[in-house]
Amino acid sequence: MSDREIRKHFAKRTVKPTFFTIEDDSLKLHVASIGADTLPPLLLIHGAPGSWYGYLRMFDDSLLPTRFHILSVDRPGYGKSRKGRKAVTSLTQQAKWIAHALNLNHSGKPAIVLGRSYGSPVAARLAMMYPNRIKHLFLIASPLDPDKEKFFWFSKWGKMPPVKLFLHRHMNLATAEKYTHIAELRQLLPLWSKLTVPVTLMQGGKDWLVDPANLDFAKKVLAGKPAEYIFLPEAGHLITNSHSEMVKNLILRSGGYTRATQEISVN
């Protein structure tokens, strides 16, 4: 979405987002915010490619912005979080930068963090690094197992310089991340045992981008941890859209406001 399209979207809405740019010599982080900054923080991390407005449905919700200070970031390199041309593919570096968004909140309360698709391992790394700042972690349609990483017939074409010239920079960044993903996920393997915050994982049975077996991997590395596993047999990759009410109810429940009311399949 262009800035003009975003302005048009919110033009007739009473509550509009506020935008922040956090920047230093090496960091630039664009953050969209809605809800009072004295409410508990809800930090949203998108996949690849993506942008903060991938969570526009939550910004438009009539209830969530009254219960949470919603912070949706452009991950480093995406949207307006671009500084230089080099892709930032390190999960650790991304998590460190995104953690700065939590400084915009003044409630003094730990955050609920939601990551979807490739935003999930970033969110998990953030929770591993800053457990005292996180209340609950949501990992949705999450590629977590380095041995289950999918590559498609068109993946190799995206690395070729002539092709890159004709692709949007977000696609080139997503390709760069794709080819470092396995190595980055392997670096997480010894760190899962350090994850102490409660986790809710959601996975669709008809997800063609992320192997549903990633949920089995999560059960192994999170054995004995406070984790909830939700398998949706008929869901695809875009669970935050197809099951938006369920996700909303689970977020509210984790914030202590209500219980999820929809029937779910929990394995």
PyMOL commands that set and color helices and strands:
alter all, ss='L'
color gray80, all
select helices_A, chain A and resi 3-10+52-60+64-67+91-104+119-129+131-133+146-148+156-159+161-164+169-194+214-221+239-242+244-254
alter helices_A, ss='H'
color red, helices_A
select strands_A, chain A and resi 18-23+28-34+41-45+69-74+111-116+134-140+199-204+227-232
alter strands_A, ss='S'
color yellow, strands_A
deselect
rebuild
show_as cartoon
